[in-house]
Amino acid sequence: MAREKGGLSCKFEISLSCAQRITGMTAAEYLTYVKSCLRQKGDPARAQGQMAYMRNQYEYYGLRAPEWVALFKQIFAEKGLFQGEALRELARLCFEDEYREVHYFALEMVQKVLKKEPEEFIHFLEELISTKSWWDTVDWISKMVGVHFGRHPHLIRPVTERWMGSGNIWLQRVCLIFQLMYKEKTDAALLFDYILRLQDSREFFIRKGAGWALRQYSKTAPEAVSAFIESNPGLPALTRREGMKWLNRGR
């Protein structure tokens, strides 16, 4: 039995997040600290341009990517990294925030500890894909999905089939592009199947994603990609054009 101490059991004390023990900060305190650092380093004038570029969907502090990458690296070195439930708590708080750099902070931390997370972490990656979704975060998370699937390949078919049937264009886009870095390990049959199943989509990010996936794979298997495109005249023009870009070099 847990001993009682001050009205609270030791069991409760032990259950405090590992993040609190490592950093001395709760997820909320950590987020407050991150936002204060971003605010100090930000450039409000640049932020206006960044917001316009992202169709004014998010607020920005106005840091360039190299700047926030360096800042986050410094924060991680000073305050530590969260894992497990503490990581998920912090990431969710970050994605509730209106500032896009805060979302980037969450993804930077997730990326740092991804290989330490169990196979069930794919469900949290799915949650992140579906939260405050736009191409910048979705494509970043897609790379992490690719890494995670590489460690747990038995997840690929059941998870991506569910995503394909979800009707969520961002989950479907990830199904198309998670193999971008797989090269010769690419499951071409899976890739081609998903492209054909989505070829009637009118969504720009689906058509563009399919073309991007074909272009990338054409660097490994040019003949296979060329044959696929030529034998499927129903592919959207954007997909065909993007898919042939590398193959058309030098022609």
Secondary structure, DSSP 8 states (H G I E B T S, - for coil): ---EETTEEHHHHHTS-HHHHHHS--HHHHHHHHHHHHHHH--HHHHHHHHHHTTT-SB-----HHHHHHHHHHHHHHH----HHHHHHHHHHHHHSSBHHHHHHHHHHHHHHGGGS-GGGHHHHHHHHTSS--HHHHHHHHHHHHHHHHH-GGGHHHHHHHHHTT--HHHHHHHHHTTTT-GGG--HHHHHHHHHHTTT---HHHHHHHHHHHHHHHTT-HHHHHHHHHT-TTS-HHHHHHHHTTTTTT-
